[in-house]
Amino acid sequence: MSLACETCPVRERAACAVLDEAERDALARAGRTRTLTRGEMLFAAGDEDTACATLVSGALKVSSVDRDGEEQILALIHPAGFVGEMFRPFADFDVTALTDSRLCTFSRADMERALGDYPALTQALFRRSQEDLHAARELLALAGHGTAGEKVASLVLALARAASDSPCHPAEHFDLPLTRGEMANMLGLTIETVSRQLTRLEKDGLVRKRGTRGIELLDPARLTVLAGRTAG
């Protein structure tokens, strides 16, 4: 399916936002829309013919499997994020949909051609990769700092910020893209501990759970204070 940039929900936040309309139209002609269902893999570790993609909606995880067969989640990709072999380490790890997701995809050859034609796009993608790397490092650091409550609060706040259209404020309502098991995996906790801490956040009036995955932030300021303690 061809791209429809005029209706793209991340057109002002994705790297291609630096292009003018004519440049964006030319890039769109080379791309295609792809949809993934939860659990479907975009790239597998070692793939030689990976494409490049901007996530339009949904969420992806970048993960590896250790010698014991245990998965380690290394990074999360949120809407407007870019993935592809051109920006390692994605070629070395699995990239899988955490939720039903939609992406605009390009072949490696087409993306290399676009980067040569549009230097501003190269700079934008480099900045995006730096931001994503910083966010990944912050998430990985959560497992080693703070109490269980502080870790869970930090992860919930990070996911709320990622779900927001504003760079200044976390989303008030959002769906957790991670299962309890995946959250436990990232934080070095048990599933039972993650569930207890989410319940505690709700009892303390910081969040309200809505259904299986829905979260409403009731007191972002207090949640930020609690999450901030992990920095120590």
N, C-alpha and C positions, 0 to 999 in steps of 0.2 A: 504494500500500500504506500502511495507517495505521501510526502509530508505536507502538512497544512500549517505553515508557520504563522499565518494570520490569527489562528485560533489557539496557538500553543500557550498553555498556562505558564510556562517558564521562559517565554521569549525575552523577557526583560532581565532575567537572572542567569540564564545560561551563557556560556562563553560566546555563542554566536550573536549575542546582543551588541557586540562591538561592530558588527557589520552593518552597512547601509542596506536599504531594501533591495537594491539590485544585486548586491553581493550575496545577501541572504537567499534571494530567489535562485541564484545560480547554485549555491550550496545545496539548497533543498532538492533541486532536480537530481542530485547525485545520491540522495538519501532515501531511506524507506522506513516506514513505521513497523515496529515489531511489538507484539504483546507476549507477555509471559504470565503463566499462572503460578501461584505460590508453589515453591519447591522446584520450579523448572530452572535449568541451568542456562546461563547466557554463555559463559566460557568455562571450560574445564582446564585444570592445570596441564600445561604441556601442549595445548592446542597450537598448531602452527599457523592456522589460517583464521585468526581472530579478527573480528571487525572492531570498529570504534562506535561508541554509542553515548548519547546524552539521555539521561533518565528524565522522562516527562512526568510520570506519576508512578507512585508505588515506592518500593524500597528494595535494595539489594544488599547482600552481604558478601564480603570477600573473606574466604576461609581456607584453611589448610587442614589436613588430616595427619596426625602424628603416627609414629610406628605402632602404637597400640590401637589405632583406629579411632582415636578421639578427635573430634572436630575442634578447632580453635578459630573463633571469629576474630579477624584481624582489623576489619574496617566495615563501616556501613556507608552505603551510597544513597543519598536522598535526592529528591527532584532538583534538576539543574546540574547534578553531578555528572562527571564525564568518566567513562571507563574505556579501556582499550589497550592493546598490546603496545602501542606507541609510548604509553606511560607506565613503565614497570612500577610495581611488581605484579600487575594484574595477570600477565602471561604465566606467572609461576603459581597462581592460586585459582581456586574455583570461585566463580562469581554466580550467585544464585538468587532468584527472586524470593524475598521474604513475604511479599504480598503480591496480589495481581498487579502487574506493572506494565507500563507502556514506555517505549523508547524510540528515539530516532537513531537509526544505525547507518553507518557508512563503511564501505570497504576500506582497507588500509591504504590502497592505492589512491582512492578518491580523497581520503583525508590528507594524505601526504601532498597531493596536488593542491588542495585548498590551503594548507599551511604555507606552501610556497607562494601562492597567489595573494594571500591575505596575512601579512606580518602581524597585524593587530590581533588576529585570531590565535596565532602562535603565542603571543604574550598573554592573552586572556586564558588560554588553556594551561599555560605554565603557572599563572597565578592560582587558577582553580586547583591544580594538582598540589600546590604548596598548601593551600587551605585545607584540602582533603587530608593531606598527610598530617597536618597539625591536629585536625580533629581525630584522626585515627590514633595518634599518639596519646591524646587526652583520654580516649576511651580505654585504651589498653592499660593506662596508668591507674585506672579506677580499681583494678584488682589488687593493687598493692598498697592502697592508702585508705585509712578511715575505718569506721565501724561498718557493720552490714547496713545499718540504716542510712549512713552517709553515702555509701556506695550506691544504693538503690535510688536515693534522692538525686544524686549526681547524674545517674543514667536517665532517669525520668526527665530531669531538666534538660539534658543534652538532646533527648529525643523531641521534647517540646520546642526547643529552639530550632531544630532541624525541620520541624513541621511548619514553622512560621514563615509567612511571606515577608515579615519585617526583620531587619537585621538587629533591631533593638529590643524586641519583646518576644518572649516565647508564645507559642500558640496556646490559646485558652482551652481549646478542645482538639483532641487528636487521638488517633488509634495507635497503640503500641505495635510497631512492626515486628517485635521480637516476642516469642513465646516465653513463658516463665523459665523453661529449660535453657533457652538461648541467652536470656538475661543472666541466669546462674552461671552459664559457661563463660560469659564475658567478665563477670565480677569475681569469679573464684568462690562462689557460694553454692549452697544446695538449693534445689527448687523450693523446698519447704521454707527455707529462710527468706528467699525472695518473696514468696507469697505472704509470709508473716509481715515483712517490712512494708509491702504495699498496703496491707490491711492497716498497719500502724499509721502510715501516712494519711489514710482515709480517716481513721479515728481521731487523729490530731487536727483534722480540718485543713490539711494542705492540699489534698486532691479528693476527687470523687470518681469512683470507678463506674463506668457505664457499659454494662454488658461484659463480654469476655475480654475485649481489648481496649474499649473506649476509656479515655482519661480526660477529666476536666480539672484544670488547675484552679483551686480556690484561693490559694495564698502564695502566689509566685515569689513574693519577697521572703517569706519564711523558708520556702523551699530552697531559694538561692542561698540563704544563710546556712542552712543545714548542708547543702551540697558543697558550699565553699570550704567547709572544714576539712574536706579530703585533700585540699591543697597543702595542708600541713603535714 
